[in-house]
């Protein structure tokens, strides 16, 4: 996944319909591109390539590579854009819907794939080493014991993330 350059040759009339079916995606049609979301975005000063208005516009136009971009994943979900939007678009919810559609198509940034692989392998985001448990003991906290395979399978049972990560679910 890299910086998003619109590819208007790959346009899908089904993309907006699919986004609208996700929670929060129903607001996408309200956006008339005023730019308030981008002006109030707390991420934008740190990531000049992050522009919620541009991402939503590409999704409305059905530009498929919006799903391949890492940009929607930068959203901090702070809801400033939602609070200030004059049309009650709820841009943070729309961006979450776009991310959900991307995930259903197996288009997830590498960092999220790594996180999911760790959860499937060890049941946690990060491995807990002896040093971490030593520091926990020093702070009066109990040690964190490794999870066994049965506990890990219970953790991921009922979720779709394995299929989503493989791009098997749409």
N, CA, C and O atoms as a DFTB+ gen file, in Angstrom:
680 C
 N C O
     1  1       0.843      -1.181       0.000
     2  2       0.000       0.000       0.000
     3  2       0.882       1.236       0.000
     4  3       1.868       1.313       0.733
     5  1       0.526       2.172      -0.807
     6  2       1.314       3.384      -0.914
     7  2       0.397       4.571      -1.093
     8  3      -0.826       4.439      -1.026
     9  1       0.993       5.743      -1.323
    10  2       0.218       6.963      -1.507
    11  2      -0.767       6.773      -2.649
    12  3      -0.448       6.198      -3.689
    13  1      -1.952       7.266      -2.424
    14  2      -3.027       7.052      -3.363
    15  2      -2.999       8.055      -4.507
    16  3      -3.116       9.261      -4.290
    17  1      -2.847       7.561      -5.697
    18  2      -3.003       8.351      -6.912
    19  2      -4.235       7.808      -7.608
    20  3      -4.278       6.625      -7.947
    21  1      -5.246       8.652      -7.830
    22  2      -6.483       8.138      -8.414
    23  2      -6.250       7.489      -9.770
    24  3      -5.552       8.034     -10.625
    25  1      -6.835       6.339      -9.947
    26  2      -6.810       5.653     -11.230
    27  2      -8.257       5.616     -11.720
    28  3      -9.021       4.709     -11.389
    29  1      -8.607       6.612     -12.506
    30  2      -9.995       6.741     -12.935
    31  2     -10.380       5.713     -13.988
    32  3     -11.540       5.664     -14.397
    33  1      -9.445       4.897     -14.433
    34  2      -9.776       3.820     -15.361
    35  2     -10.385       2.634     -14.628
    36  3     -11.119       1.838     -15.214
    37  1     -10.070       2.523     -13.334
    38  2     -10.608       1.438     -12.523
    39  2     -11.704       1.996     -11.623
    40  3     -11.465       2.293     -10.453
    41  1     -12.904       2.135     -12.175
    42  2     -14.036       2.703     -11.454
    43  2     -15.096       1.619     -11.304
    44  3     -15.383       0.874     -12.241
    45  1     -15.673       1.545     -10.101
    46  2     -16.685       0.536      -9.820
    47  2     -17.964       1.210      -9.349
    48  3     -17.958       1.961      -8.374
    49  1     -19.048       0.938     -10.040
    50  2     -20.336       1.494      -9.611
    51  2     -20.831       0.783      -8.355
    52  3     -21.719       1.281      -7.664
    53  1     -20.259      -0.373      -8.064
    54  2     -20.671      -1.152      -6.893
    55  2     -19.972      -0.694      -5.609
    56  3     -20.427      -1.019      -4.512
    57  1     -18.872       0.056      -5.733
    58  2     -18.091       0.437      -4.557
    59  2     -18.921       1.255      -3.578
    60  3     -18.920       0.956      -2.383
    61  1     -19.621       2.270      -4.044
    62  2     -20.422       3.115      -3.151
    63  2     -21.522       2.289      -2.492
    64  3     -21.802       2.465      -1.306
    65  1     -22.141       1.397      -3.246
    66  2     -23.188       0.536      -2.679
    67  2     -22.620      -0.327      -1.564
    68  3     -23.248      -0.505      -0.520
    69  1     -21.438      -0.856      -1.793
    70  2     -20.793      -1.702      -0.797
    71  2     -20.430      -0.903       0.456
    72  3     -20.597      -1.388       1.575
    73  1     -19.940       0.307       0.268
    74  2     -19.602       1.165       1.413
    75  2     -20.862       1.522       2.197
    76  3     -20.845       1.529       3.428
    77  1     -21.945       1.817       1.497
    78  2     -23.203       2.174       2.160
    79  2     -23.757       1.043       3.009
    80  3     -24.511       1.295       3.949
    81  1     -23.405      -0.185       2.704
    82  2     -23.898      -1.329       3.473
    83  2     -23.144      -1.508       4.792
    84  3     -23.603      -2.232       5.675
    85  1     -21.999      -0.856       4.927
    86  2     -21.225      -0.931       6.168
    87  2     -21.767       0.091       7.174
    88  3     -22.277       1.137       6.771
    89  1     -21.662      -0.200       8.478
    90  2     -22.075       0.790       9.477
    91  2     -21.315       2.102       9.285
    92  3     -20.086       2.107       9.219
    93  1     -22.035       3.195       9.196
    94  2     -21.439       4.513       8.970
    95  2     -21.326       4.887       7.512
    96  3     -21.202       6.067       7.185
    97  1     -21.367       3.913       6.634
    98  2     -21.223       4.169       5.206
    99  2     -22.428       4.838       4.585
   100  3     -22.335       5.424       3.506
   101  1     -23.560       4.753       5.264
   102  2     -24.779       5.357       4.724
   103  2     -24.685       6.878       4.621
   104  3     -25.493       7.499       3.930
   105  1     -23.719       7.480       5.293
   106  2     -23.568       8.941       5.278
   107  2     -22.760       9.455       4.079
   108  3     -22.670      10.665       3.873
   109  1     -22.183       8.565       3.302
   110  2     -21.281       8.975       2.231
   111  2     -21.962       9.854       1.190
   112  3     -21.323      10.737       0.617
   113  1     -23.223       9.633       0.941
   114  2     -23.939      10.404      -0.084
   115  2     -24.252      11.832       0.345
   116  3     -24.581      12.670      -0.495
   117  1     -24.156      12.118       1.624
   118  2     -24.429      13.477       2.112
   119  2     -23.295      14.457       1.819
   120  3     -23.504      15.670       1.823
   121  1     -22.103      13.938       1.566
   122  2     -20.925      14.788       1.409
   123  2     -20.990      15.587       0.115
   124  3     -21.181      15.025      -0.964
   125  1     -20.830      16.896       0.230
   126  2     -20.768      17.725      -0.968
   127  2     -19.426      18.431      -1.092
   128  3     -19.319      19.471      -1.741
   129  1     -18.404      17.861      -0.466
   130  2     -17.009      18.266      -0.661
   131  2     -16.695      19.685      -0.194
   132  3     -15.969      20.410      -0.874
   133  1     -17.231      20.086       0.950
   134  2     -16.966      21.440       1.451
   135  2     -15.547      21.590       1.993
   136  3     -15.005      22.695       1.988
   137  1     -14.934      20.499       2.462
   138  2     -13.562      20.544       2.957
   139  2     -13.430      20.797       4.446
   140  3     -12.308      20.879       4.948
   141  1     -14.530      20.924       5.173
   142  2     -14.463      21.163       6.608
   143  2     -13.746      20.022       7.318
   144  3     -13.001      20.254       8.270
   145  1     -13.965      18.800       6.864
   146  2     -13.325      17.648       7.508
   147  2     -11.805      17.727       7.383
   148  3     -11.082      17.415       8.330
   149  1     -11.330      18.139       6.228
   150  2      -9.884      18.231       6.021
   151  2      -9.283      19.400       6.792
   152  3      -8.157      19.316       7.281
   153  1     -10.036      20.482       6.896
   154  2      -9.537      21.671       7.591
   155  2      -9.411      21.446       9.090
   156  3      -8.560      22.056       9.737
   157  1     -10.248      20.578       9.651
   158  2     -10.232      20.355      11.091
   159  2      -9.486      19.088      11.494
   160  3      -9.384      18.785      12.683
   161  1      -8.975      18.361      10.542
   162  2      -8.334      17.070      10.803
   163  2      -7.045      17.241      11.619
   164  3      -6.187      18.055      11.277
   165  1      -6.924      16.467      12.694
   166  2      -5.721      16.540      13.532
   167  2      -4.561      15.754      12.933
   168  3      -3.409      15.981      13.302
   169  1      -4.845      14.839      12.020
   170  2      -3.793      14.035      11.403
   171  2      -3.126      14.807      10.267
   172  3      -1.926      14.662      10.036
   173  1      -3.901      15.624       9.561
   174  2      -3.417      16.330       8.373
   175  2      -2.121      17.112       8.585
   176  3      -1.256      17.058       7.711
   177  1      -1.932      17.840       9.699
   178  2      -0.663      18.552       9.877
   179  2       0.561      17.636       9.935
   180  3       1.675      18.066       9.637
   181  1       0.355      16.382      10.315
   182  2       1.459      15.429      10.432
   183  2       1.605      14.557       9.200
   184  3       2.694      14.064       8.907
   185  1       0.511      14.366       8.478
   186  2       0.496      13.543       7.266
   187  2      -0.148      14.379       6.160
   188  3      -1.366      14.344       5.980
   189  1       0.656      15.117       5.432
   190  2       0.120      15.991       4.396
   191  2      -0.651      15.241       3.318
   192  3      -1.497      15.823       2.640
   193  1      -0.361      13.947       3.157
   194  2      -1.065      13.172       2.143
   195  2      -2.428      12.677       2.626
   196  3      -3.178      12.090       1.846
   197  1      -2.760      12.901       3.895
   198  2      -4.057      12.470       4.418
   199  2      -5.075      13.591       4.249
   200  3      -4.922      14.676       4.810
   201  1      -6.099      13.318       3.479
   202  2      -7.133      14.299       3.196
   203  2      -8.476      13.570       3.165
   204  3      -8.814      12.952       2.155
   205  1      -9.256      13.633       4.265
   206  2     -10.518      12.896       4.324
   207  2     -11.464      13.243       3.167
   208  3     -12.128      12.362       2.622
   209  1     -11.522      14.514       2.797
   210  2     -12.408      14.925       1.710
   211  2     -12.035      14.221       0.407
   212  3     -12.909      13.761      -0.326
   213  1     -10.762      14.140       0.128
   214  2     -10.286      13.497      -1.102
   215  2     -10.594      11.997      -1.105
   216  3     -11.006      11.441      -2.123
   217  1     -10.391      11.360       0.030
   218  2     -10.665       9.930       0.147
   219  2     -12.149       9.651      -0.073
   220  3     -12.513       8.736      -0.812
   221  1     -13.003      10.445       0.572
   222  2     -14.446      10.268       0.430
   223  2     -14.880      10.542      -1.010
   224  3     -15.725       9.829      -1.551
   225  1     -14.309      11.565      -1.627
   226  2     -14.654      11.870      -3.019
   227  2     -14.286      10.707      -3.941
   228  3     -15.072      10.331      -4.810
   229  1     -13.105      10.145      -3.757
   230  2     -12.699       9.012      -4.589
   231  2     -13.644       7.828      -4.392
   232  3     -13.977       7.128      -5.348
   233  1     -14.074       7.609      -3.147
   234  2     -15.005       6.516      -2.882
   235  2     -16.357       6.779      -3.543
   236  3     -16.966       5.867      -4.104
   237  1     -16.825       8.024      -3.475
   238  2     -18.102       8.387      -4.106
   239  2     -18.033       8.183      -5.609
   240  3     -18.999       7.732      -6.226
   241  1     -16.899       8.513      -6.194
   242  2     -16.727       8.337      -7.636
   243  2     -16.527       6.872      -8.021
   244  3     -16.588       6.525      -9.200
   245  1     -16.288       6.013      -7.029
   246  2     -16.103       4.591      -7.296
   247  2     -14.702       4.221      -7.729
   248  3     -14.502       3.184      -8.361
   249  1     -13.720       5.063      -7.397
   250  2     -12.332       4.782      -7.760
   251  2     -11.832       3.627      -6.891
   252  3     -11.641       3.775      -5.684
   253  1     -11.627       2.487      -7.527
   254  2     -11.287       1.239      -6.834
   255  2     -10.025       1.324      -5.984
   256  3      -9.971       0.720      -4.913
   257  1      -9.000       2.065      -6.438
   258  2      -7.748       2.006      -5.678
   259  2      -7.808       2.768      -4.354
   260  3      -6.806       2.829      -3.641
   261  1      -8.953       3.348      -4.010
   262  2      -9.106       3.911      -2.672
   263  2      -9.001       2.780      -1.640
   264  3      -8.600       3.013      -0.500
   265  1      -9.360       1.565      -2.043
   266  2      -9.264       0.407      -1.147
   267  2      -7.829      -0.069      -0.974
   268  3      -7.501      -0.704       0.029
   269  1      -6.971       0.233      -1.945
   270  2      -5.568      -0.189      -1.877
   271  2      -4.695       0.807      -1.119
   272  3      -3.542       0.512      -0.805
   273  1      -5.231       1.960      -0.832
   274  2      -4.443       3.017      -0.219
   275  2      -4.331       2.838       1.292
   276  3      -5.231       2.307       1.942
   277  1      -3.224       3.286       1.825
   278  2      -3.027       3.270       3.273
   279  2      -3.668       4.515       3.910
   280  3      -3.839       4.562       5.128
   281  1      -4.015       5.499       3.113
   282  2      -4.507       6.773       3.629
   283  2      -5.736       6.668       4.532
   284  3      -5.738       7.294       5.593
   285  1      -6.782       5.915       4.177
   286  2      -7.924       5.850       5.104
   287  2      -7.547       5.317       6.486
   288  3      -8.210       5.625       7.476
   289  1      -6.500       4.531       6.546
   290  2      -6.082       3.921       7.806
   291  2      -5.383       4.924       8.725
   292  3      -5.159       4.619       9.897
   293  1      -5.036       6.104       8.227
   294  2      -4.412       7.137       9.064
   295  2      -5.412       7.809      10.004
   296  3      -5.004       8.440      10.978
   297  1      -6.691       7.689       9.736
   298  2      -7.713       8.387      10.522
   299  2      -7.565       8.037      12.001
   300  3      -7.505       6.864      12.369
   301  1      -7.505       9.069      12.841
   302  2      -7.337       8.884      14.280
   303  2      -8.669       8.688      14.994
   304  3      -8.685       8.458      16.203
   305  1      -9.771       8.772      14.285
   306  2     -11.122       8.629      14.808
   307  2     -11.316       9.544      16.019
   308  3     -11.801       9.118      17.068
   309  1     -10.930      10.799      15.849
   310  2     -11.078      11.788      16.912
   311  2     -12.444      12.478      16.859
   312  3     -12.863      13.105      17.832
   313  1     -13.124      12.363      15.740
   314  2     -14.467      12.883      15.515
   315  2     -14.562      14.402      15.417
   316  3     -15.670      14.936      15.442
   317  1     -13.445      15.118      15.308
   318  2     -13.518      16.560      15.063
   319  2     -14.207      16.836      13.735
   320  3     -15.015      17.759      13.631
   321  1     -13.895      16.047      12.729
   322  2     -14.520      16.225      11.422
   323  2     -16.027      16.015      11.518
   324  3     -16.802      16.727      10.879
   325  1     -16.432      15.049      12.307
   326  2     -17.852      14.733      12.475
   327  2     -18.565      15.854      13.205
   328  3     -19.684      16.220      12.846
   329  1     -17.926      16.402      14.226
   330  2     -18.541      17.473      15.011
   331  2     -18.733      18.749      14.200
   332  3     -19.675      19.503      14.444
   333  1     -17.859      18.993      13.250
   334  2     -17.899      20.263      12.516
   335  2     -18.533      20.169      11.133
   336  3     -18.705      21.193      10.472
   337  1     -18.875      18.999      10.692
   338  2     -19.424      18.823       9.347
   339  2     -20.806      19.469       9.251
   340  3     -21.697      19.131      10.030
   341  1     -20.996      20.390       8.308
   342  2     -22.292      21.066       8.193
   343  2     -23.402      20.171       7.643
   344  3     -24.578      20.505       7.783
   345  1     -23.057      19.052       7.027
   346  2     -24.053      18.159       6.432
   347  2     -24.229      16.863       7.223
   348  3     -24.908      15.940       6.771
   349  1     -23.611      16.799       8.412
   350  2     -23.687      15.615       9.257
   351  2     -23.300      14.344       8.497
   352  3     -23.982      13.321       8.562
   353  1     -22.165      14.448       7.763
   354  2     -21.668      13.329       6.974
   355  2     -21.058      12.246       7.860
   356  3     -21.126      11.065       7.520
   357  1     -20.473      12.621       8.969
   358  2     -19.748      11.701       9.843
   359  2     -18.561      11.080       9.109
   360  3     -18.507       9.864       8.924
   361  1     -17.606      11.922       8.689
   362  2     -16.461      11.429       7.916
   363  2     -15.688      10.300       8.584
   364  3     -15.232       9.389       7.893
   365  1     -15.527      10.329       9.896
   366  2     -14.790       9.250      10.574
   367  2     -15.504       7.916      10.382
   368  3     -14.859       6.884      10.197
   369  1     -16.833       7.936      10.427
   370  2     -17.610       6.710      10.219
   371  2     -17.519       6.246       8.771
   372  3     -17.450       5.047       8.500
   373  1     -17.518       7.199       7.841
   374  2     -17.390       6.848       6.420
   375  2     -16.011       6.234       6.157
   376  3     -15.901       5.239       5.440
   377  1     -14.967       6.821       6.731
   378  2     -13.623       6.260       6.560
   379  2     -13.536       4.859       7.171
   380  3     -12.855       3.989       6.629
   381  1     -14.215       4.639       8.287
   382  2     -14.238       3.306       8.892
   383  2     -14.949       2.327       7.959
   384  3     -14.522       1.181       7.822
   385  1     -16.019       2.770       7.323
   386  2     -16.729       1.913       6.366
   387  2     -15.834       1.568       5.178
   388  3     -15.838       0.434       4.700
   389  1     -15.071       2.545       4.709
   390  2     -14.135       2.303       3.603
   391  2     -13.084       1.276       4.030
   392  3     -12.742       0.378       3.261
   393  1     -12.574       1.411       5.257
   394  2     -11.589       0.452       5.765
   395  2     -12.205      -0.936       5.896
   396  3     -11.543      -1.931       5.604
   397  1     -13.448      -1.017       6.326
   398  2     -14.117      -2.310       6.450
   399  2     -14.253      -2.995       5.097
   400  3     -14.027      -4.200       4.978
   401  1     -14.624      -2.220       4.072
   402  2     -14.742      -2.779       2.721
   403  2     -13.369      -3.236       2.231
   404  3     -13.239      -4.310       1.644
   405  1     -12.348      -2.414       2.477
   406  2     -10.988      -2.792       2.069
   407  2     -10.573      -4.098       2.750
   408  3      -9.998      -4.979       2.112
   409  1     -10.865      -4.217       4.039
   410  2     -10.508      -5.432       4.779
   411  2     -11.243      -6.646       4.235
   412  3     -10.671      -7.732       4.147
   413  1     -12.498      -6.471       3.871
   414  2     -13.267      -7.588       3.309
   415  2     -12.675      -8.068       1.986
   416  3     -12.828      -9.231       1.611
   417  1     -12.004      -7.169       1.291
   418  2     -11.359      -7.533       0.026
   419  2      -9.897      -7.943       0.233
   420  3      -9.172      -8.172      -0.735
   421  1      -9.466      -8.034       1.502
   422  2      -8.096      -8.442       1.795
   423  2      -7.066      -7.364       1.535
   424  3      -5.881      -7.664       1.394
   425  1      -7.492      -6.130       1.470
   426  2      -6.588      -5.010       1.196
   427  2      -6.324      -4.253       2.492
   428  3      -6.923      -3.211       2.759
   429  1      -5.422      -4.797       3.278
   430  2      -5.115      -4.269       4.597
   431  2      -3.629      -3.948       4.660
   432  3      -2.815      -4.727       4.163
   433  1      -3.250      -2.804       5.265
   434  2      -1.819      -2.487       5.382
   435  2      -1.052      -3.581       6.120
   436  3      -1.605      -4.286       6.964
   437  1       0.205      -3.707       5.792
   438  2       1.069      -4.753       6.352
   439  2       1.066      -4.735       7.876
   440  3       1.070      -5.795       8.501
   441  1       1.059      -3.564       8.478
   442  2       1.097      -3.483       9.943
   443  2      -0.095      -4.198      10.567
   444  3       0.055      -4.886      11.577
   445  1      -1.265      -4.044       9.982
   446  2      -2.453      -4.698      10.511
   447  2      -2.408      -6.202      10.276
   448  3      -2.897      -6.979      11.096
   449  1      -1.821      -6.609       9.158
   450  2      -1.661      -8.042       8.912
   451  2      -0.737      -8.651       9.962
   452  3      -0.985      -9.752      10.452
   453  1       0.323      -7.933      10.301
   454  2       1.265      -8.409      11.316
   455  2       0.580      -8.528      12.671
   456  3       0.790      -9.502      13.393
   457  1      -0.225      -7.553      13.010
   458  2      -0.965      -7.594      14.274
   459  2      -1.871      -8.824      14.307
   460  3      -1.896      -9.554      15.298
   461  1      -2.609      -9.048      13.231
   462  2      -3.505     -10.202      13.177
   463  2      -2.745     -11.522      13.215
   464  3      -3.197     -12.486      13.834
   465  1      -1.596     -11.565      12.557
   466  2      -0.778     -12.778      12.607
   467  2      -0.302     -13.050      14.028
   468  3      -0.285     -14.200      14.469
   469  1       0.085     -11.996      14.749
   470  2       0.510     -12.165      16.138
   471  2      -0.641     -12.665      17.009
   472  3      -0.446     -13.534      17.859
   473  1      -1.825     -12.125      16.804
   474  2      -2.981     -12.580      17.586
   475  2      -3.245     -14.051      17.313
   476  3      -3.511     -14.817      18.239
   477  1      -3.174     -14.450      16.048
   478  2      -3.416     -15.853      15.693
   479  2      -2.313     -16.765      16.238
   480  3      -2.576     -17.915      16.589
   481  1      -1.096     -16.259      16.307
   482  2       0.038     -17.089      16.722
   483  2       0.196     -17.155      18.233
   484  3       0.377     -18.235      18.797
   485  1       0.127     -15.976      18.901
   486  2       0.399     -15.946      20.348
   487  2      -0.763     -15.415      21.186
   488  3      -0.696     -15.410      22.415
   489  1      -1.840     -14.965      20.509
   490  2      -3.008     -14.482      21.245
   491  2      -2.880     -13.061      21.759
   492  3      -3.735     -12.586      22.505
   493  1      -1.822     -12.389      21.364
   494  2      -1.589     -11.005      21.810
   495  2      -1.004     -10.193      20.664
   496  3      -0.554     -10.741      19.658
   497  1      -1.020      -8.866      20.838
   498  2      -0.430      -7.997      19.825
   499  2       1.078      -8.148      19.789
   500  3       1.687      -8.150      18.720
   501  1       1.684      -8.277      20.984
   502  2       3.136      -8.367      21.095
   503  2       3.501      -9.514      22.026
   504  3       2.745      -9.869      22.931
   505  1       4.660     -10.077      21.788
   506  2       5.131     -11.143      22.666
   507  2       5.519     -10.554      24.017
   508  3       6.080      -9.461      24.099
   509  1       5.214     -11.289      25.053
   510  2       5.586     -10.890      26.409
   511  2       6.850     -11.668      26.768
   512  3       6.840     -12.895      26.866
   513  1       7.931     -10.926      26.960
   514  2       9.202     -11.586      27.261
   515  2       9.483     -11.550      28.771
   516  3       8.725     -10.968      29.546
   517  1      10.573     -12.178      29.156
   518  2      10.945     -12.233      30.577
   519  2      11.176     -10.839      31.153
   520  3      10.828     -10.582      32.305
   521  1      11.756      -9.945      30.369
   522  2      12.024      -8.591      30.856
   523  2      10.714      -7.869      31.194
   524  3      10.620      -7.187      32.214
   525  1       9.710      -8.026      30.333
   526  2       8.412      -7.387      30.585
   527  2       7.816      -7.906      31.886
   528  3       7.319      -7.128      32.700
   529  1       7.864      -9.220      32.080
   530  2       7.339      -9.778      33.323
   531  2       8.164      -9.341      34.530
   532  3       7.611      -9.135      35.611
   533  1       9.477      -9.197      34.363
   534  2      10.327      -8.689      35.443
   535  2       9.898      -7.274      35.825
   536  3       9.795      -6.941      37.006
   537  1       9.647      -6.441      34.799
   538  2       9.223      -5.058      35.072
   539  2       7.838      -5.037      35.723
   540  3       7.581      -4.220      36.607
   541  1       6.964      -5.917      35.298
   542  2       5.635      -5.999      35.910
   543  2       5.758      -6.393      37.383
   544  3       5.081      -5.830      38.243
   545  1       6.619      -7.356      37.661
   546  2       6.825      -7.798      39.043
   547  2       7.353      -6.641      39.891
   548  3       6.939      -6.456      41.036
   549  1       8.275      -5.865      39.312
   550  2       8.851      -4.710      39.999
   551  2       7.778      -3.670      40.333
   552  3       7.901      -2.943      41.318
   553  1       6.732      -3.602      39.515
   554  2       5.641      -2.651      39.742
   555  2       4.516      -3.257      40.574
   556  3       3.492      -2.614      40.804
   557  1       4.708      -4.489      41.023
   558  2       3.692      -5.140      41.839
   559  2       2.561      -5.760      41.029
   560  3       1.485      -6.030      41.564
   561  1       2.800      -5.986      39.743
   562  2       1.792      -6.588      38.876
   563  2       2.085      -8.066      38.681
   564  3       3.244      -8.480      38.722
   565  1       1.046      -8.866      38.470
   566  2       1.289     -10.301      38.244
   567  2       1.912     -10.527      36.872
   568  3       1.729      -9.717      35.963
   569  1       2.645     -11.624      36.720
   570  2       3.233     -11.922      35.407
   571  2       2.145     -12.283      34.396
   572  3       1.065     -12.746      34.763
   573  1       2.447     -12.068      33.142
   574  2       1.534     -12.447      32.065
   575  2       2.007     -13.787      31.531
   576  3       3.121     -13.917      31.023
   577  1       1.154     -14.762      31.653
   578  2       1.479     -16.110      31.218
   579  2       1.153     -16.274      29.737
   580  3       0.211     -15.652      29.245
   581  1       1.912     -17.095      29.021
   582  2       1.581     -17.344      27.613
   583  2       0.250     -18.086      27.493
   584  3      -0.108     -18.884      28.360
   585  1      -0.464     -17.817      26.427
   586  2      -1.729     -18.496      26.170
   587  2      -1.458     -19.809      25.448
   588  3      -0.527     -19.904      24.648
   589  1      -2.274     -20.818      25.730
   590  2      -2.117     -22.067      24.986
   591  2      -2.983     -22.010      23.723
   592  3      -3.791     -21.097      23.549
   593  1      -2.801     -22.990      22.857
   594  2      -3.491     -22.990      21.565
   595  2      -5.003     -22.981      21.715
   596  3      -5.699     -22.358      20.914
   597  1      -5.517     -23.661      22.726
   598  2      -6.964     -23.702      22.942
   599  2      -7.497     -22.309      23.281
   600  3      -8.546     -21.906      22.780
   601  1      -6.777     -21.576      24.128
   602  2      -7.188     -20.226      24.493
   603  2      -7.140     -19.291      23.273
   604  3      -8.020     -18.450      23.093
   605  1      -6.116     -19.448      22.452
   606  2      -5.988     -18.620      21.253
   607  2      -7.127     -18.918      20.282
   608  3      -7.708     -18.003      19.698
   609  1      -7.443     -20.205      20.112
   610  2      -8.532     -20.540      19.188
   611  2      -9.866     -20.001      19.700
   612  3     -10.706     -19.586      18.902
   613  1     -10.074     -19.999      21.012
   614  2     -11.284     -19.393      21.585
   615  2     -11.311     -17.888      21.314
   616  3     -12.364     -17.305      21.054
   617  1     -10.136     -17.280      21.380
   618  2     -10.028     -15.842      21.155
   619  2     -10.469     -15.457      19.742
   620  3     -11.170     -14.464      19.550
   621  1     -10.054     -16.245      18.766
   622  2     -10.369     -15.879      17.384
   623  2     -11.614     -16.575      16.838
   624  3     -12.057     -16.285      15.726
   625  1     -12.178     -17.500      17.629
   626  2     -13.374     -18.215      17.195
   627  2     -14.525     -17.222      16.986
   628  3     -14.741     -16.311      17.785
   629  1     -15.228     -17.422      15.923
   630  2     -16.370     -16.550      15.638
   631  2     -16.012     -15.279      14.894
   632  3     -16.903     -14.552      14.454
   633  1     -14.729     -14.995      14.744
   634  2     -14.329     -13.813      13.975
   635  2     -14.070     -14.235      12.542
   636  3     -13.924     -15.420      12.244
   637  1     -14.015     -13.257      11.665
   638  2     -13.762     -13.539      10.253
   639  2     -12.361     -13.110       9.854
   640  3     -12.030     -13.140       8.669
   641  1     -11.535     -12.715      10.797
   642  2     -10.297     -12.049      10.395
   643  2      -9.369     -12.933       9.592
   644  3      -8.623     -12.421       8.758
   645  1      -9.382     -14.248       9.808
   646  2      -8.510     -15.111       9.005
   647  2      -8.913     -15.075       7.534
   648  3      -8.066     -14.968       6.648
   649  1     -10.217     -15.167       7.290
   650  2     -10.702     -15.112       5.909
   651  2     -10.474     -13.741       5.314
   652  3     -10.099     -13.617       4.147
   653  1     -10.697     -12.715       6.106
   654  2     -10.507     -11.340       5.622
   655  2      -9.048     -11.107       5.245
   656  3      -8.759     -10.524       4.200
   657  1      -8.135     -11.560       6.092
   658  2      -6.709     -11.346       5.835
   659  2      -6.254     -12.077       4.577
   660  3      -5.321     -11.634       3.907
   661  1      -6.897     -13.183       4.252
   662  2      -6.547     -13.936       3.060
   663  2      -7.318     -13.437       1.833
   664  3      -7.074     -13.896       0.717
   665  1      -8.253     -12.490       2.044
   666  2      -9.033     -11.970       0.931
   667  2     -10.095     -12.933       0.449
   668  3     -10.580     -12.813      -0.676
   669  1     -10.464     -13.900       1.298
   670  2     -11.459     -14.891       0.908
   671  2     -12.876     -14.411       1.106
   672  3     -13.806     -14.956       0.512
   673  1     -13.053     -13.398       1.932
   674  2     -14.400     -12.931       2.227
   675  2     -14.647     -11.597       1.569
   676  3     -13.792     -10.712       1.601
   677  1     -15.794     -11.451       0.983
   678  2     -16.153     -10.160       0.376
   679  2     -17.547      -9.766       0.747
   680  3     -18.022      -8.710       0.329
